[in-house]
Amino acid sequence: MAEPLIERFCAMLREHGVPVETGVFGAMMQVEIHNDGPVTIILESESA
């Protein structure tokens, strides 16, 4: 159920010009992060 939601979310971001990188949904990943959850969303903005 979650995969189509994530795909739509990414499509909406892309429609607004936000670069989005994705991988294989549900795949095991080895990443070094400092949070606890199944997904990491990084939002950046340009300095004003």
N, C-alpha and C positions, 0 to 999 in steps of 0.2 A: 504494500500500500504506500510506503514512503517513497519509493523510487520515482514514480510519476510526479509526486509533489516536488521533489528536489529538482527534477528535470524542468518542470514548469518555472520554479523559482529562478533557476539559472538562466532560462530563456528570457524571463522578464528582466533580469539584470542586464543581459546582453542587449536587449532591445533599448535599454537606456544608456548604452555605451560603456557599461561596466565590464572590464575584462574578467572572465571567469575561467578557471582551470578546474577540470574534474578528472577523476580516475575511474576505476572500476567500482561500481556501487557494491557495498558490502564486502569488499576485499579486505584482507588483513594488511595492515600497514605498519611499518616500523618508523615512527616519527619521534622526535624529541620535542615534547610540548610540556606546558605547565598547567594543564587543566584536565578535567576528568569528564569525558563525554565521547560519544561516537562520531562527532563531526566537529570540525574547526572552521569557523567562518572569519576571515580576516577582512576587516573593512578599513580602508585607508582613504584619507582625503588630502587634497593639496593644501599647503599652508596658505593662509589668507594674507 
